[in-house]
Amino acid sequence: MKDSIIALQVDERDNFASDVQNILTKYGTNIKTRLGLHNNEKNQGLILIEFAGKDKELNNFKDELKDIKPLNFKAMNLNFKQ
């Protein structure tokens, strides 16, 4: 199990927020932290997520996000030595 930080930028927020929300709900048990910010003037949303899970779960999550065309995201793995 590893933690990743994922930043999502949703363009056309009014049209695609529900699609993004459905994916976030599906992976809700893997999402430890979520912060959502919106910019009404640009109709954009920025979501920061702390995702905890196995590589396969993370890859499936990212694959589903890729299907939403007006969405861009970057992921960063956190591997701190204990």
Protein Blocks (a to p, Z undefined) as FASTA:
>chain_A
ZZdddddddehklmmmmmmmmmmmmmmmmmmbdcddddfknopacddddddddfklmmmm
mmmmmmpmkbccddddddddZZ
